[in-house]
């Protein structure tokens, strides 16, 4: 192999290793989110929307071409907005049921 080919192989291997590490980190974070959602008592429908959005983000077929991640990010942001609303509802219900609300 010549120098250019060797350099290209090394660079591609480094990029592949970086993507592998990033994928493992992302998978660990998704597992942590899954565990936190399970422990928080978030309803199944809200979790389903979140995980469907995550799957769509990684799905190779998109509504818009892949260099434009607006549809992917929009789906994830919509799911996170839904989760946030459900979490606020749960906190409000728990605060009222255990008598810890201040009544303001």
N, C-alpha and C positions, 0 to 999 in steps of 0.2 A: 504494500500500500504506500501511496505517496503521502507527503505531509498534509496536504489539504484533506484527503480522505480520513486520515487519522484524527485530525483536528475536528472534522465534522462529526465523526463517530463519538468522540469524547464529549463534544458540546451536546449532541442529541442524548447521550446517556445521562449527562448532568441535568438536562431539562426534564427527561423522563423521571429521574430520581426526585427532582423537585416536585413534579406533579404527583408522584406517589406519596410523598410526605404531606403535601397539601390535601390530598384525598383522604389520607388517614386522619389528619387533624379535623377535617370537615366531618368525617364519619364519627369521630369521638364526640364532637360538639353536638351532632344530631342525636346521638345516643343520650347525651346529658340532657338535652331539651326534652327528649321522649320521657326520660325518667322524671324530670321536673313536672312535666304536664301530667304524668300519671299520679304523682304524689300530690299535686295541687287539686286534684279532683275536677279538672276541666272536662266538660262533657265530650263524648266521643265524636260528635259532629264537628266541633271546632278543631279537634285534633286531626280528623280526617281531611278537612280542608287544608290544613297546614302541610300534612304529609303529601297530599296530592299536589300541592304547589311545589314542594321540594322535588318530587318525582318529575314534574313537568319541567322544572329548571334544568335537570340533568338529562331529560329525554332528548334524543338527537333530532326529532322532528318538531319544528316550531311553526307558529303562525306567521312569524316574520323571519327573515333570513338570520342565521346565527350571529353574524357580526353585530347585529342590533339586538341587545338583550332587553329591550323595553317590555316585551310581552312576558318574558321570564321573570324579570324583576317586579313587574306589575302583579303577577299572580302571587308571588311570595309576599309582597307588601300587602296585598288584599287579605291574604290568609293571616298575616301577623296582625293586621288591623282587627280582623274578626276575633282572633285569640285575645287581643288586648281588651276588646269590649266584653268578651265573656269573662275574663279575669276580673274586670271591674264589677260586673254583675255579681260574680261570686263573692268578692270582697264586701260588696254592699249587703248582700243577703246574709253573710256570716256576721257582719257587724251589727245588723239589726236583730238577728236571732239570738246572739249571746249577750245583748244588752250593752255592748260597748260603744254604741253610737252616742254622740253628745247631744243630738237633737238640734243642732244649729242649722 
